[in-house]
Amino acid sequence: MRGLAAAILALAIGVCYALEVQLSTEVQTPSRPTIQGTTNLPDGTKLVVTVRRKESAYRVETSTEVGSGRFSIGPLSQRGNELNPGVYKLEVAMVRAADQPLAVQQVIGRQGEKLRGPLVSREARVLTARYATTLQVGVAANPELDRIALEHARISSTKWWKTQCTDLCENAAHFEQERGRGFSLPDCLKTCIANPPLVTR
């Protein structure tokens, strides 16, 4: 009987300290957005805010933390310019509980077990909070601006991959030469550049 009473008390305490997660965002100055959010997660909670739009090859991921029930990122830009008009996906995710400050863990649980509500999900056997919405930049998408942004992204990716290939092949050439084996640096570069990694956005 005493054991049953203790179990009921423990359950009551657990429910009493459960945190029903609330998160919301608003956008200021839409062409160079500043994302401002409010939440009841404890001060010091680490968050990651992601804004992306596939059509213009845009993705930014910024870390922030809760202070006085609020958080903010921005202003955002694309290559130093205003964001292309269109609909962007916005996501606010709580960093896993094990990487939160001790004071935050005391509120949410060491594995997020005190978190509750529709924004809470189980990931890799621990609970976390995630909020997703969209934001509108401008009135309507501009296909020409999107085409230019995609081309810039393609060129940047190509330059990056050429640099990676140069490093890879020069290291391979050094390795083979040390062992007295023949190695064609031009052939290595040609093969490497023709096989870039798959990039998902």
Buried (B, 14 or more C-beta within 10 A) or exposed (E): EEEEEEEEEEEEEEEEEBBEBBBEBEBEEBBBBBBBBBBBBBBBBBBBBBBBBBBBBBBBEBEBBBEEEEBBBBEBBBEEEBBBBBBBBBBBBBBBBEEBEEEBBEBBBEBBEBBBEEBBEEEEEBBBBBBEEEBEBBEEBBEEBBEEBBEBBEEEBEEEBBEBBBEEBEEBBEEBEEEEEEBEEEEBBEEBBEEBEEEEE
